[in-house]
Amino acid sequence: MPDIYVARQPIYDRKLYVYAYELLYRGGGERETAEVVDGDDATSQVLVNALLDIGLPELVEDSLAFINLTEHYIVEGLPASLARDKVVLEVLEDIEATDAVIDGIKRLKQDGHVIALDDFICDGSKRALVEQADIIKIDLLALPGSALAEQVKKLRPMGVRLLAEKVETPEEYEYCKALGFDYFQGYFFCKPNIVKGAHTPTSRMAIVQLLARLQDPALDMGELQSLVAQDVSLSYRILRYINSAQFNLGQKIESIQQAISLLGLNTIKTWVAILAMSSVDDKPYELILTALVRAHMCETLAVRSSISVDHAFTVGLFSALDAFIDKSLDEIIQALPLADSLNQALLQQQGELGELLALVLNYERGQWDELARSPLGSDELRNAYLASIRWAGEISDALIKKK
């Protein structure tokens, strides 16, 4: 396979269920990693090859995939093997509404493809594109404040669905939702919704307290068993998961004590922490999935270094803790007895652990230029990311989705 980076970014509906993932990609080859020509035919070919070689289910599971199209593929057509019912085709913003382009889009729609216009700003020159579009993506950075509301007002009567992209905070999400957007894209779900003067709910403080006890090096088997026993639901879910096919222990585990004896104290502590974080019921499912992907990718990449695998998993998992608790990470970390290396990694992304976390976050967000300094190749990073998506999906099916 060519030198390829592929990541994904979730797109939500109004109920915060994942509607699709946009695929973020970079083809390298012999070029420097930081070199990129956005939207050119060569990069589109890399994407198509990646989709065919890796496979859409590996990247997006049962969801749709948004992929960028250059003018070449609009006019000349797409490979027949690209599943029509699994992709949304994005027409890049610099493509002009020529007769050849409009005819190409019409053919794609006749073939059953869904068409989206990327980074769109409504003006008379692109009316013909709007008439063919199913979804229009609007970049919040390009249309701040009242300009965004005015754009929505123009487009709403045209019968298209609207997608707000680069939504980075909970406040921006709420504003776009009030304007009537149908879909939302960005990392707002990974940011805390901090309301000044508001009290943290008791249930979330209990989670922080539980995580603090789990991180205490003095915690022994008896105390962990007592902690889990205090929550009947937690006890049930951890035992159900340990008895699932994921562990394949060959015998039924009937108590937390038995589970600790067989799997070890650290393993059970890890799964109790994951279950505690996933118990926050007003957060999108994608948040725990993101935390799991980060944790597993950190763990996978730590294997080839001197970094503690346990610490690597924890730093990835806890990197989203502020979004779960809706408090600043600095405030949460003060309540947790974490090692200095974990504190430094989470708060400042410094030290070996911090550099590892920064690497994983850059890959997740498609910030490919930032990966140029990494000693790891694109194959290793891509494979670790895809394996982490697969692992997180399996874990969430068995452990989280069926609460």
LUMLUM-817754 format. One line per 8 residues: their letters; for each residue x, y, z of C-alpha. Coordinates in pm, 1 decimal, m for minus. Each point is the difference from the previous one (the first is absolute). Example, Ala and Ser with C-alpha at 12.3 -4.5 7.8 and 13.67 -1.06 7.14 Angstrom:
as	1230.0 m450.0 780.0; 137.0 344.0 m66.0
This chain:
mpdiyvar	0.0 0.0 0.0; 129.3 354.0 m67.9; 110.3 222.4 285.8; m344.2 98.6 131.6; m141.4 162.6 311.6; m373.5 m51.0 50.8; m207.0 122.3 295.0; m365.7 85.5 52.7
qpiydrkl	m206.6 276.4 155.2; m355.5 m63.8 120.1; m304.5 181.2 m140.1; m300.5 13.8 232.7; m372.0 37.3 m48.6; m213.1 220.8 225.0; m30.9 m275.5 261.1; 379.8 m34.6 13.6
yvyayell	m2.5 m340.7 m163.3; 279.2 m56.5 m251.4; m140.5 48.3 m349.9; 328.8 m44.1 m184.3; 376.2 43.5 16.3; 198.5 228.2 m226.0; 320.5 m172.5 m105.8; 310.9 209.6 51.5
yrgggere	292.0 m117.6 m207.5; 347.5 73.9 m127.0; 197.3 m180.3 m267.6; 376.6 20.1 40.4; 199.7 m216.1 m237.9; 351.3 134.0 m44.7; m98.7 355.2 93.1; 77.8 157.3 332.8
taevvdgd	m275.4 m75.7 249.4; m79.0 368.0 50.2; m46.3 61.0 m373.3; m361.4 m1.1 m117.4; m201.5 123.1 m296.5; m357.6 9.3 123.3; m260.4 m145.3 m230.5; 223.4 m99.7 m291.6
datsqvlv	m70.0 m309.5 m206.7; 293.8 m192.6 141.1; m127.6 40.1 355.3; m348.7 m106.8 m104.1; 149.2 m310.8 m159.2; 179.7 m75.4 325.8; m330.9 27.7 184.0; m179.1 m233.7 m238.5
nalldigl	284.6 m251.0 30.2; m16.1 27.6 377.1; m373.6 m61.2 3.1; 31.7 m302.9 m225.6; 305.0 m144.9 179.1; m97.1 70.3 359.5; m374.8 m36.7 m45.7; m275.0 234.3 113.2
pelvedsl	m127.5 m222.4 284.6; 343.5 20.1 160.8; m19.7 378.7 3.3; m365.1 86.0 59.4; m166.8 m324.0 116.3; m373.0 33.0 m78.5; 4.3 376.6 m58.6; 33.7 199.6 m321.7
afinlteh	332.1 135.4 m125.5; 41.4 355.8 m131.6; 278.7 16.0 m260.6; 131.6 296.5 m199.8; m33.4 0.7 m377.7; 216.4 190.1 m243.8; m131.5 121.5 m334.5; 170.5 m292.8 m172.7
yiveglpa	m213.0 m258.6 181.2; m318.6 202.9 m42.9; 45.9 18.0 m376.0; 164.1 m339.5 m64.1; m190.9 m204.0 258.1; 89.8 m222.6 295.9; 107.9 m364.2 28.5; m301.9 m230.2 m12.4
slardkvv	126.1 m175.0 314.1; m58.7 310.1 214.5; m319.1 m81.1 192.0; m272.3 255.4 m84.5; m199.6 m67.0 314.9; 300.7 58.4 226.9; 142.6 330.6 m122.3; m92.1 367.0 m24.4
levledie	196.9 176.8 m271.2; 130.8 347.4 88.1; 45.0 247.4 m286.1; 295.4 219.4 93.9; m58.8 373.0 40.6; 235.3 106.5 m281.2; m186.3 m198.8 m268.0; m190.7 223.2 m239.6
atdavidg	m350.8 m77.9 m121.4; 97.0 m73.8 m361.8; m228.0 m200.6 m228.2; 235.4 m298.7 25.7; m5.5 12.1 379.8; m379.2 29.7 20.5; m43.6 m287.1 m245.9; 243.2 m210.2 203.3
ikrlkqdg	m184.1 67.2 324.5; m329.8 m89.7 m164.4; 147.4 m334.4 m110.1; 126.2 m67.7 352.1; m343.7 75.8 144.1; m165.9 m225.3 m258.1; 237.9 m274.9 114.5; m133.8 42.7 354.4
hvialddf	272.9 215.2 157.3; m72.2 267.3 262.5; 163.3 335.8 m85.6; 133.8 253.7 250.3; 150.8 341.9 m72.7; 308.0 64.7 213.2; 83.6 336.8 166.6; m288.6 159.5 m185.7
icdgskra	m91.7 368.6 m9.5; m321.3 77.0 m184.3; 26.9 233.2 m297.3; m158.5 13.8 m343.6; 291.8 m167.5 m178.3; m62.3 m335.1 167.5; m378.3 m19.1 m23.7; 26.9 m296.5 m239.2
lveqadii	208.3 m190.7 257.3; m252.5 68.0 275.4; m277.1 m140.5 m218.0; 186.7 m333.1 m16.3; 113.9 m12.2 362.6; m151.6 m210.2 277.0; 216.4 144.5 279.1; 182.1 332.1 31.0
kidllalp	293.9 34.9 239.7; 63.0 342.9 150.9; 331.8 84.0 166.3; m58.6 195.4 321.4; 341.4 166.2 m26.4; m89.5 145.5 m339.9; m336.6 141.0 113.7; 14.0 134.7 354.8
gsalaeqv	m299.1 135.2 191.9; m285.6 155.6 m194.3; 152.0 m102.6 m335.6; m65.2 m362.8 91.7; m363.5 69.3 85.9; m43.2 189.1 m328.5; 145.9 m292.0 m195.7; m239.1 m245.2 165.2
kklrpmgv	m290.3 231.9 m82.2; 98.1 m4.6 m369.7; 51.7 m374.5 m24.4; m287.2 m136.8 209.1; m271.6 64.2 m268.3; 204.6 m197.3 m254.2; m89.6 m332.7 157.6; 354.0 m111.7 85.6
rllaekve	128.0 m140.8 327.3; 254.3 221.2 176.5; 318.4 m116.7 169.2; 200.6 226.7 231.0; 370.7 m83.8 m8.8; 287.5 105.6 225.5; m234.7 6.7 298.1; 256.9 5.5 277.9
tpeeyeyc	m187.6 92.3 318.2; m328.7 m100.1 165.4; m114.7 362.2 m33.1; 53.0 m4.4 m377.2; m192.6 m325.8 m23.5; m296.4 144.6 189.5; 1.2 311.8 m220.2; 4.8 m203.1 m321.6
kalgfdyf	m271.3 m227.3 130.6; m218.6 302.9 75.5; 57.2 124.2 m356.8; m144.3 m325.2 m129.0; 304.8 m191.9 m123.2; m62.9 m369.2 m65.0; 352.7 m128.5 56.0; 305.9 105.7 200.4
qgyffckp	369.2 m73.1 m50.2; 294.0 88.3 221.6; 149.1 m80.4 338.1; m259.2 178.8 213.1; m95.3 m333.2 159.0; 358.3 m33.6 132.4; m15.2 335.4 178.4; m146.9 60.2 346.5
nivkgaht	m321.2 196.9 28.6; 106.2 215.6 293.6; m273.8 223.0 139.0; 129.4 260.6 244.2; m162.2 m20.1 339.9; m157.8 m338.1 m71.7; 54.3 m284.8 244.1; 143.9 m324.1 m126.6
ptsrmaiv	m267.7 m271.0 29.0; 51.8 m241.5 287.8; 18.5 m294.6 m239.9; 298.6 152.1 m181.4; 177.4 85.9 321.9; m48.6 m364.1 99.8; 172.7 m103.9 m324.6; 298.0 225.4 75.1
qllarlqd	18.4 m142.9 352.2; m13.4 m354.4 m135.5; 272.2 74.1 m255.6; 212.2 150.7 277.0; m24.4 m318.0 203.8; 77.9 m212.5 m306.0; 317.6 200.9 m64.3; 121.1 m33.0 359.2
paldmgel	301.0 m237.3 1.9; m102.2 m115.0 348.8; m333.9 m139.4 m125.0; m7.5 m373.2 69.1; m221.3 m284.3 m115.4; m235.1 22.1 296.0; m65.1 372.3 m38.1; m55.4 m29.1 m375.5
qslvaqdv	m249.8 m277.5 60.3; m180.9 220.7 254.2; m4.1 298.1 m238.4; m156.2 m202.3 m277.6; m246.2 m170.5 234.2; m142.3 339.6 101.0; m150.9 37.7 m349.5; m214.4 m296.5 m100.4
slsyrilr	m21.8 118.3 m361.3; 378.4 36.6 m21.5; 51.1 m348.3 145.7; m245.3 m150.9 m248.1; 150.5 169.6 m302.4; 362.0 m86.1 82.6; m88.6 m365.4 62.3; m207.1 m16.7 m317.7
yinsaqfn	287.7 138.5 m200.6; 261.1 m229.4 154.5; m223.2 m295.6 m83.7; m32.4 115.7 m362.1; 185.3 m139.6 m299.2; 255.1 282.3 30.4; 178.7 m182.8 282.3; m88.3 m360.5 m91.4
lgqkiesi	106.2 m128.1 341.2; m163.0 m340.3 m39.0; m180.1 25.2 334.8; m272.8 214.7 146.9; 120.6 281.2 224.8; m251.3 52.9 280.0; 164.7 260.8 222.7; 225.9 304.8 m20.9
qqaisllg	246.7 m178.6 229.1; 22.4 m289.3 m245.2; 43.3 244.9 m289.4; 284.8 180.2 177.8; 170.3 m331.1 79.9; m14.4 m113.0 m362.9; 63.6 326.4 m186.1; 199.5 202.7 248.8
lntiktwv	m64.9 315.0 198.7; 112.9 246.2 m269.6; m221.1 m152.6 m271.1; m311.8 22.4 216.3; 88.5 356.2 105.9; 22.4 98.7 m366.2; m341.7 m141.7 m88.1; m164.2 150.5 306.7
ailamssv	138.3 341.0 m107.1; m136.3 m44.1 m353.9; m341.4 m102.3 131.3; m8.2 292.9 241.4; 73.6 247.3 m280.6; m256.0 m161.3 m231.3; m270.4 31.3 265.8; m39.9 373.5 m73.3
ddkpyeli	m326.9 m28.3 m188.2; m34.4 347.2 m152.6; 311.1 m27.1 m214.5; 12.2 m130.2 m357.9; 110.9 m358.3 m41.4; 281.0 119.2 m227.6; 173.9 159.7 299.3; 75.3 m328.1 176.1
ltalvrah	87.7 m154.8 m336.7; 249.7 283.1 m61.0; 152.4 m47.7 345.6; 36.3 m374.2 m61.7; 161.7 52.2 m341.9; 248.6 246.0 151.1; 77.5 m235.5 290.0; 61.0 m303.3 m220.2
mcetlavr	205.2 194.2 m256.8; 218.5 145.8 276.8; 42.5 m349.3 145.2; 83.1 m152.8 m339.7; 262.7 262.0 m87.1; 152.2 m16.2 351.5; 89.7 m366.0 m46.4; 296.7 92.4 m221.2
ssisvdha	137.3 252.5 251.4; 101.1 15.6 365.4; m336.2 156.7 95.5; m217.1 m191.4 246.1; m281.5 m165.1 m194.0; m237.8 45.3 294.6; 83.4 370.2 23.9; m39.8 40.4 m376.6
ftvglfsa	m348.2 m153.5 8.4; m99.4 220.1 295.3; 122.7 323.4 m159.0; m199.7 m74.1 m315.7; m313.1 m88.3 195.5; 20.2 298.8 234.6; 72.5 247.6 m281.3; m377.9 32.9 m47.4
ldafidks	m84.3 8.3 370.5; m81.3 372.3 3.3; m274.5 m54.4 m258.6; m153.6 m278.5 209.1; 1.7 196.3 325.8; m51.7 353.3 m143.5; 281.3 141.9 208.6; 342.6 120.9 m108.8
ldeiiqal	259.9 m273.2 m26.4; 222.9 193.1 238.1; m271.6 m3.1 266.7; m70.6 m371.2 m49.4; 368.3 m97.8 8.1; 41.8 173.4 335.7; m246.2 m251.8 146.8; 180.2 m302.2 m148.1
pladslnq	318.3 m148.0 152.3; 172.2 m42.4 m336.0; 371.8 m38.7 m58.9; 182.1 320.1 m94.9; 63.1 m135.1 m350.4; m375.9 m47.7 m51.1; m78.5 348.4 132.7; 260.4 155.8 m227.3
allqqqge	m126.4 m196.3 m299.4; m368.1 82.9 51.2; 36.9 367.2 87.6; 295.8 106.9 m214.7; 57.7 m288.9 m245.6; 361.6 m7.7 112.7; 236.6 m284.3 77.1; 0.1 m334.5 m180.2
lgellalv	m363.1 m66.4 92.3; m105.0 348.3 m105.1; 174.5 m30.3 m335.5; m173.4 m334.5 m53.9; m340.5 152.0 82.8; 67.3 295.5 m232.1; 90.5 m241.8 m279.6; m326.4 m191.2 43.3
lnyergqw	m208.5 318.6 16.9; 165.2 138.1 m313.5; m74.3 m320.7 m186.5; m361.4 m4.5 121.6; m54.9 355.7 m124.5; 174.4 m44.9 m333.0; 275.0 251.2 86.1; 245.2 m177.5 m225.4
delarspl	264.7 272.7 m8.1; 49.7 m46.3 374.9; 94.0 m366.4 m58.3; 307.7 95.6 m204.0; 218.0 m4.0 312.4; m116.3 m346.4 109.5; 248.4 m287.5 m33.8; m295.2 m228.0 m77.2
gsdelrna	m93.5 m68.2 m360.6; m340.9 46.0 m154.4; m58.3 m376.9 m17.1; 55.0 m43.6 372.7; m217.0 297.0 92.7; m280.4 m91.9 m239.4; m1.3 m364.6 109.4; m4.0 97.0 368.2
ylasirwa	m290.3 238.7 m63.3; m205.7 m252.6 m196.9; 66.6 m272.9 257.6; m110.8 239.7 275.2; m324.2 82.2 m182.2; m70.9 m370.2 m37.3; 86.2 m75.3 363.9; m205.0 291.7 135.2
geisdali	m300.2 m106.6 m207.2; 17.8 m355.2 134.6; 42.5 119.6 357.4; m286.4 248.2 m21.6; m235.0 m260.5 m145.8; 64.4 m235.0 290.6; 54.3 247.3 280.0; m166.6 333.9 m67.0
kkk	m281.2 m7.2 m253.7; m198.6 m253.6 196.6; m5.3 181.1 333.8
